[in-house]
């Protein structure tokens, strides 16, 4: 199954109104800002999109609106993060009916499956749709590690086309390449490991901080892809304090606070997440505001 998944793919936020209802219009406005910043694809309803805090019907309504709004400008994927395999299959099929271009599939939530159970879960979702799938490996957060050997076992399923590698072990990129060559498109899933991952062979970046800094994300990506590593390192060093926000348990609150600070949306999150309290909020704002103050002049770098 062929795809054109490469480059910067935001894990987009879901915007809410003051009563915690989904604000589809605000979400779509934010997507447009990122598309204008040069992103290559869009992933709705990932962790940053608060997937597990939305009801099934809310998710499908948001996906339909997103697909209709974005059209054929860039690919639209959705996260599949459900508690049971049956629900994951049902949601994947409904997302396909909503018109998405692909899925980013996680293992079953909460239950820490063993390798056999994990592979069965992924194969079941693949059987439920006719869409390309990005397999999301994040053992740090979700407690299930999809190893290179497991991906080798899954390689006979053509719908598995990409891996979002978020183990925080950049050696995995080389291990996957050594074992599987170019069988999968490898996507970096950890913001503050992206330059290292690109140097080792990652072809894409599923990013959180791109929600607030789309042009800078694209700049870093383009410099890395062009092999202009000295310039890329300078941008990366500026960006890294912000990118560290993506690796905290409160990454959603931190990223949404950055989105609000640059004027792209609201910092409101759905419970059980709560708005940041002091002094934490001020500490994170200091990082964000310093990044805004010192952000690179993109025209100067590109020119």
TATA-V36445 format. One record per run of one state. SS is the DSSP state (H for helix, E for strand, C for the rest). FROM is the first residue (numbers start at 1). LEN is the number of residues. If there is no record, write none. Layout:
ss & from & len
SS & FROM & LEN
SS & FROM & LEN
//
This chain:
ss & from & len
C & 1 & 6
E & 7 & 5
C & 12 & 4
E & 16 & 1
C & 17 & 5
E & 22 & 1
C & 23 & 1
H & 24 & 13
C & 37 & 4
E & 41 & 4
C & 45 & 6
H & 51 & 3
C & 54 & 2
H & 56 & 15
C & 71 & 4
E & 75 & 6
C & 81 & 4
H & 85 & 14
C & 99 & 3
E & 102 & 4
C & 106 & 9
H & 115 & 14
C & 129 & 3
E & 132 & 6
C & 138 & 1
H & 139 & 4
C & 143 & 5
H & 148 & 7
C & 155 & 5
E & 160 & 6
C & 166 & 5
H & 171 & 10
C & 181 & 4
E & 185 & 4
C & 189 & 2
H & 191 & 10
C & 201 & 3
E & 204 & 4
C & 208 & 1
H & 209 & 3
C & 212 & 2
H & 214 & 12
C & 226 & 3
H & 229 & 19
C & 248 & 3
H & 251 & 11
C & 262 & 18
H & 280 & 14
C & 294 & 4
H & 298 & 5
C & 303 & 1
//
